[in-house]
Every structure is written in C-alpha cells, then in structure tokens.
Amino acid sequence: MRLLVTWLINALALLALPTIFESIRVDGFLTALVTALVLGFINSLIRPALMLLTLPINILTLGLFTFVINGLLFWFVASFVHGFIVTGFWPAVGGAIMYGIISWALSALVLGKIKPR
C-alpha cells in the first residue's frame, strides 16, 4: 500500500513540474506514472553506482556534484520515456531538485498520516 501511495505521489510531483518550468513537459497522468516508475528504478539501480564512481569529485565539490548526477539521470529518463520532455541540462537539474522537494513535501503530508503495520 505504502509503495503505491509513494508512486502516486511521485507521479503528482512530476505533473507539477511543467507549471514551474516551461522547459519540462509531461503529456498526462499515465506518462507521469511511467516516468515515476522509471525514475524509481534508475535511482535505485544506476544512481548508487554513479555515486560510488564519482565519489572523489563529489568530495571535492562538497556534495554539489550530486545535483549534476540527479540532473543527468532525470534528463536520461526524459530521453526514452515518450511524452516526458526536458529540453536541456540545466532544466533537468532544476527539475530534479524541484521533483525531490515536491515529492518529499507530499510524502511528509500524506505518508506521515499513514501508520505502518
């Protein structure tokens, strides 16, 4: 149940991004669901390996390179999910940041009220 709610929250966060950024487009709720699913898989499978490989530069930049990695993965997902469009690198970085903030806030509001069993 909690996983499905988190998936829906992430899809809603994706649907909010085009109102903030003109350079990000999500064609509909189904596209947002697919994109949220793909982003979840990418962030759980590829992101840890990238974080490990870029650890030296991440240490040198005091963790700021993480934003670059998140933006690149966000842009990468947009390159193959039909209906999810990000027009450049900087919009991808901004979109990834806002996506994280919005999904965190919605999760705190909604999942904070759901008690785990």
Secondary structure, 3 states (H helix, E strand, C coil): CHHHHHHHHHHHHHHHHHHHCCCEEECCHHHHHHHHHHHHHHHHHCHHHHHHHCHHHHHHCCCCHHHHHHHHHHHHHHHHCCCEEECCHHHHHHHHHHHHHHHHHHHHHHHCCCCCC
